[in-house]
């Protein structure tokens, strides 16, 4: 299943339309680059990555430039996603 199929319902989009799908995919691509730049590779997204991309897309839908910030929840997702779990205890 593609990431767009997980994100669209979380954005309240339950239909398929070429233009809307492209808009959502462009936001997902932006989110992927944003997280990659922060050191978190989400090429194989897990539940946390899906929620982070969804939040990014919801923020990107806003037309208020003041809302386009480094949201604290996004920063928390990045911190959690960047953690490398060690087998050593």
Residue pairs with C-beta under 8 A, 6 or more apart in sequence:
3 28
3 45
3 50
3 53
4 21
4 24
4 25
4 28
6 45
6 50
6 54
7 24
7 28
7 50
7 53
7 54
7 57
8 14
8 21
8 24
10 50
10 51
10 54
11 24
11 54
11 57
11 58
11 61
13 20
13 24
24 57
27 56
27 57
27 60
27 61
28 53
28 57
30 56
30 60
31 52
31 53
31 56
31 57
31 60
32 42
32 43
32 53
34 56
35 41
35 42
35 49
35 52
35 53
35 56
35 78
35 81
36 42
38 78
38 82
39 78
39 82
40 49
40 77
40 78
40 81
40 82
42 49
42 52
42 53
42 81
45 53
48 77
48 80
48 81
49 77
49 81
51 77
52 74
52 77
52 78
52 81
55 71
55 73
55 74
55 77
56 74
59 67
59 68
59 71
59 74
60 68
62 68
